Amino acid sequence: MNITQLERFLAVAEELHFPRTADALGIPLASLYTSIEKLEDEIGQPLFTRGNGTQLTPAGQLLLAEAPELRATLPPVAPKPVVPAGGKAKASKGKGRTPVVKGQPKPYKKRQGR
């Protein structure tokens, strides 16, 4: 379990509505579902009952009660490493030619016949 999954679980547990929670967090709904499913797989039990309305299961209620203690023990999420930008692609000059990337060898070029 990581801190991101726990934060997303807490947000859904508070709202009890997946689409509204995804909008509030500013993430895609599929990403929210995936995070919750991974957390459920790790715990081994479903945390929410989905159907007419979203409700917490007993396992979800237990996790909700233990969440403040877990949040304190989990390490923070490491920031993503900054990747230097690659070369800039040049615009294609016609059909069948691929753009040349700066710093890369030029693609094979046929001689123009006369």
N, C-alpha and C positions, 0 to 999 in steps of 0.2 A: 504494500500500500504506500502510495506517496501522498504528499500534501495536497497536490492538485486534485486527486481523486476524492480525498476527504472533503476539501472545500466544495467541490461540485456536489457531493452527496449532501452536505449540510444545506446548500442552496436549494436543492430539490426538496429536501425534507421540510424546509421552511415554507416553500411556495406550494408544494404538492401538485405541481403542474410543469411537465417537462418543457413544452414550447416557451412558456413565459420565462422559465428559468434560463433557458438558452439565450433568449433575447436580453435578459437582464445581465447575464455574464458576457454577452457579446461574442458567443461562440456558436458554431453550427450545431443544430439539433442532433445530427448523427454523431458528432464528437462527444456530446453529453451522454447519449445513449451508450456509446462505446466505453466511456469512463466508468459508468455505473455498472455495465456488464462485466468489465474487468474486475471491479471491486467485488461484485457478487461472486464471480468465479474464485477469487482469492479467499473469500470468507467461506464459500461453499453453500450459501443459502441466499434466497432472494431477499432483497432489502425493501422492495416495493411491490405492491399488488397493483397491476395495471388492468384496467377494464373500464367500468363505468366512471371511476375516479381513481386517482392515484392515492394510495394509502400506504403507510409504513407497516411492514410485517413486524412480528416480535423481534426478529434478528435486527431489523432496521431501528427499532426503538432502543434496543440494547446498544447498538453502535452510536446512536444519537446521544445516549447518556454518557458514553465513554469518550465521545469526540473531543471535549476540551483537554483531557489528559493525553489522548493520542496526538493532538495537534502540537502539544508542547514537546513531545518526544521525537516527532518526525523531523528530519533535517529539512531545511528550506530547499526549494528547487534551485538548482544551479542555473545561472544565466546561460543562454545559448552563446557559443563562441562566435566571435565576429569573423566572418569569412571575407577575405579581401575580394573585391570585385574582379571578375575576369576581364578579358579583353573585350573591346567593343566591336560588335559585328558591323561590317560595312554593308550598305544597301546593295541588293542584287541589281545587276545591270541588264538583265534580260532572262529569257527562258532558259532553264537548264543549268544555270550557274548558281552555285551555292555561295552564300556570303563568306567572305574571308574574315577570319578572326585574327585580331592583332596579336602578334607574337607566335602565330602558328605558321608552318610552311604553306606556301601557296599550293592549291590543288593543281594537278596535272592539267596543263593547258595545251590544246592542239594548236599546231601552227596553222595559220590562215593560208589556204590555198589560193593560187592566182588563176 
